[in-house]
């Protein structure tokens, strides 16, 4: 977000990572700058990267869990992703091979779908294409033909005007100009021997005389050529109408129309030979299906085996979170109808029963808000240990819990913090009390602008804030209770 009245926003974080499995070690400085005009700049240790590159890089460093994740886990479609994250590399390599095949599989299916599978539709399409091709072919178009015809048409429309003015020019040259020059020649011939200058001028004027004679013959010839009968005019008009009609349907120029005809010829060939192409595609898709089935079966076996392990680990976590009577089950169902999806042939659903004697039911039908927070924390705890993501952020995941459950959640988060950097935004005293460091976030108004402040609390200030959020007032009893919550330190 950019503050109102400002033109850009800048954020930077420095993360220190000790040696870890991600081969990332030392200080990592990540920054992002956004401008009101849409410009965006992301950097990792000073190197410019795209937003997607930044997300890909950071997903191995920070895992953010907010209240929305409690909604995500209720969606059955997301469960297979949680299971596969738990399994890790063992299945990710198979999934990558499968996804390549699956993308090719969908491309072929789409081509088959578009390859005029319906015989009537194919024939209708073929008839239309042939009609268009024959119409263009029969016109026998020539590049530049339309321009020449337009010139001829222009002459025809102005033929009377052209004839009249050519006649005037012809008469002026033949009768007036040539006769006048002829008189001049005869006059100069009488004095040409007196001086060389007269002889030179005579030669020049004779040259002009011959040029004008030739020009007069050309103009006379042009006038003779300007003759068009009505039939010729109708032929030109008809031809231009045909070309205009073809341009309106098939292209703006004759070149475009000819290119369109070539594309028609190619498509007609493909349709007439589509059975051969479709047969080839069906054989190819059968081979891909065999390979996909093999990979899907391998993934299914791994998922079934690992889902039991995931369920066991989550049930252990749930017991730690005061849900000792709850039983979590990750159920993997194999689709034997070969209805491939992007994850193979498996459907995964998380089921739970929260009380002894109850039936297993989908999470969405049984879990309350407080239970969802604990289930999500249990899953995140298990996945965090598997993924080795060094930094976990929990944004108010304590919604709907209090009392004994809140105490259990705080202890679980404290335990996770032994192996991960954990940041929690919370309003629960139990959780705040378990932190190594506490920060108080507040809003203040200065010069009619709201600002957010973050203050690191001293131990005494921490106790006072814990007392305030647990009781609402700083009473002696509340302070004693806050000190009791902090006694673990």
Rosetta blueprint (number, residue, H / E / L):
1 X L
2 X L
3 X L
4 X L
5 X L
6 X L
7 X L
8 X E
9 X E
10 X E
11 X E
12 X E
13 X E
14 X E
15 X E
16 X E
17 X E
18 X L
19 X L
20 X L
21 X L
22 X L
23 X L
24 X L
25 X L
26 X E
27 X E
28 X E
29 X E
30 X E
31 X E
32 X E
33 X E
34 X E
35 X E
36 X L
37 X L
38 X L
39 X L
40 X E
41 X E
42 X E
43 X E
44 X E
45 X L
46 X L
47 X E
48 X E
49 X E
50 X L
51 X H
52 X H
53 X H
54 X H
55 X H
56 X H
57 X H
58 X H
59 X L
60 X L
61 X L
62 X E
63 X E
64 X E
65 X E
66 X E
67 X H
68 X H
69 X H
70 X H
71 X H
72 X H
73 X L
74 X L
75 X L
76 X H
77 X H
78 X H
79 X H
80 X H
81 X H
82 X H
83 X H
84 X H
85 X H
86 X H
87 X H
88 X L
89 X H
90 X H
91 X H
92 X H
93 X H
94 X H
95 X H
96 X H
97 X H
98 X H
99 X H
100 X H
101 X H
102 X H
103 X H
104 X H
105 X H
106 X H
107 X H
108 X H
109 X H
110 X H
111 X H
112 X H
113 X H
114 X H
115 X L
116 X L
117 X L
118 X L
119 X H
120 X H
121 X H
122 X H
123 X H
124 X H
125 X H
126 X H
127 X H
128 X H
129 X H
130 X H
131 X H
132 X H
133 X H
134 X H
135 X H
136 X H
137 X H
138 X H
139 X H
140 X L
141 X L
142 X L
143 X L
144 X L
145 X H
146 X H
147 X H
148 X H
149 X H
150 X H
151 X H
152 X H
153 X H
154 X H
155 X H
156 X H
157 X H
158 X L
159 X H
160 X H
161 X H
162 X H
163 X H
164 X H
165 X H
166 X H
167 X H
168 X H
169 X H
170 X H
171 X H
172 X H
173 X H
174 X H
175 X H
176 X H
177 X H
178 X H
179 X H
180 X H
181 X H
182 X H
183 X H
184 X H
185 X H
186 X H
187 X H
188 X H
189 X H
190 X L
191 X L
192 X L
193 X L
194 X L
195 X L
196 X H
197 X H
198 X H
199 X H
200 X H
201 X H
202 X H
203 X H
204 X H
205 X H
206 X H
207 X H
208 X H
209 X H
210 X H
211 X H
212 X H
213 X H
214 X H
215 X H
216 X H
217 X H
218 X H
219 X H
220 X H
221 X H
222 X H
223 X H
224 X H
225 X H
226 X L
227 X L
228 X L
229 X L
230 X H
231 X H
232 X H
233 X H
234 X H
235 X H
236 X H
237 X H
238 X H
239 X H
240 X H
241 X H
242 X H
243 X H
244 X H
245 X H
246 X H
247 X H
248 X H
249 X H
250 X H
251 X L
252 X L
253 X L
254 X H
255 X H
256 X H
257 X H
258 X H
259 X H
260 X H
261 X H
262 X H
263 X H
264 X H
265 X H
266 X H
267 X H
268 X H
269 X H
270 X H
271 X H
272 X H
273 X L
274 X H
275 X H
276 X H
277 X H
278 X H
279 X H
280 X H
281 X H
282 X H
283 X H
284 X H
285 X H
286 X H
287 X H
288 X H
289 X H
290 X H
291 X H
292 X H
293 X H
294 X H
295 X H
296 X H
297 X H
298 X H
299 X H
300 X H
301 X H
302 X H
303 X H
304 X H
305 X H
306 X H
307 X H
308 X H
309 X H
310 X H
311 X H
312 X H
313 X H
314 X H
315 X H
316 X H
317 X H
318 X H
319 X H
320 X H
321 X L
322 X L
323 X L
324 X L
325 X L
326 X L
327 X E
328 X E
329 X E
330 X E
331 X E
332 X E
333 X E
334 X E
335 X L
336 X L
337 X L
338 X L
339 X L
340 X L
341 X E
342 X L
343 X L
344 X E
345 X L
346 X E
347 X E
348 X E
349 X E
350 X E
351 X E
352 X E
353 X E
354 X L
355 X L
356 X L
357 X L
358 X L
359 X L
360 X L
361 X E
362 X E
363 X H
364 X H
365 X H
366 X H
367 X L
368 X L
369 X H
370 X H
371 X H
372 X H
373 X H
374 X H
375 X H
376 X H
377 X H
378 X H
379 X H
380 X H
381 X H
382 X H
383 X H
384 X H
385 X H
386 X H
387 X H
388 X L
389 X L
390 X L
391 X E
392 X E
393 X E
394 X E
395 X E
396 X L
397 X L
398 X L
399 X L
400 X L
401 X L
402 X L
403 X H
404 X H
405 X H
406 X H
407 X H
408 X H
409 X H
410 X H
411 X H
412 X H
413 X H
414 X H
415 X H
416 X H
417 X L
418 X L
419 X L
420 X L
421 X E
422 X E
423 X E
424 X E
425 X E
426 X L
427 X L
428 X L
429 X H
430 X H
431 X H
432 X H
433 X H
434 X L
435 X L
436 X L
437 X L
438 X L
439 X E
440 X E
441 X E
442 X E
443 X E
444 X E
445 X E
446 X E
447 X L
448 X L
449 X E
450 X E
451 X E
452 X E
453 X E
454 X E
455 X E
456 X E
457 X L
458 X L
459 X H
460 X H
461 X H
462 X H
463 X H
464 X H
465 X H
466 X H
467 X H
468 X H
469 X H
470 X H
471 X H
472 X L
473 X L
474 X L
475 X L
476 X H
477 X H
478 X H
479 X H
480 X H
481 X H
482 X H
483 X H
484 X H
485 X H
486 X H
487 X H
488 X H
489 X L
